[in-house]
């Protein structure tokens, strides 16, 4: 019997305050037709602290880049947050594909 898992992957991020972040993610599946969103959220209230930029690199092979500019990163205070990448297939429901801890150090 096959097993299907809808559990998001985990990627923890540690950055210095004000430091730009750019990470290539390779899911090794076609992501053609998908839309994406990503954000840093409060670990206490789950309120959005900052949006992350998701850029298609090669959707046919499953590559996207997730980033945060230095200007946006400067507005995120030192502390521990959560982050998540949500994808939505052309004909389907949105789901969290990747999540983790986003730690900002001084």
N, C-alpha and C positions, 0 to 999 in steps of 0.2 A: 504494500500500500504506500502510495506517495505521501509526502508531508509537504504542506504549504506553509510558509512562514511569512507573515506580514509585519514582523518585528523590525523596526528601523535599525540600521547600522549605527555604530557609535564612533564619533571622532571628537576627542577633546582638544581644545585649543588653548594655548597659553601665550599671551602677547604682552609687550610693554605698552603702557598707556600712550596713545597717540601714534602707535606704529601701524602702518598700513599692512593689510593681510591680503594675500592672494594664494589660493590653493586650488590646484587642478584635481578634479575628482573624476575617476574613471570607473563607471558602473559596468562596463563590458556588455551592455545590451543596447539595442537601438532605442534612442529616446526621441526619435522623430515624432512630432506631433504633441510632445509633452510641453507643459508650461511649468515654470518654477517660481518659487518664492523662498526667501530665507530671512531669518531675523534672529537677533539677540533679544532675550526676554529676561525679566527679573526672576530670580529663583524663588522669590517670596510671593509676588503678586501675579506673575506671568504676564505683566504688562510689557509691551514692546519697548525696548531700550534703543534699538537701532535696527534699521533694515540693512540687510546685506545685499550686495549686487550679485546676481547669478547671470553668467554670460555663457552662451553656447560656444563650445570650442569645436566639437565634431559630434553632432547628435547621432549620426549614423553608427558611430562606434561607442556612444555613451559617455562622451566627455563634456563636462561643464566646468566652469571656473566659479568659485565663490570668493568674493572679496569685500574688503572694507577699506575705504580710502583713509589716508592719514588724517584728513580734516574731520571725517566722521568719527574716526577712532579717538580723536582728541576729546570728543564729547561723551565718551563712555568712561565713567569714573573707575578707579581701581576697585576691584571686587570680583566676586564670583557670580556668574550668570549662567543661563542655559542658552542654547541655540538650537535651531532646527532648520532643515531643508525640506520643503514640501514640494512634491511633484504631482501633477495632474495629467493623466493620459487624455488624449483627444476624446475618447469615449469612455469615461470612467470617473471614479471618485478621487478626490485629493487624498493623499496620505503622506505621512512623514516618512521620508526615505532615509534620512540621516539626522542624528541629534547628538548632543553631548554637552559638556561643561565648557563655558567660555570664561577663562580666567584672565583678568587684566591686572598686571603688576605695575608698580611705580618704577 
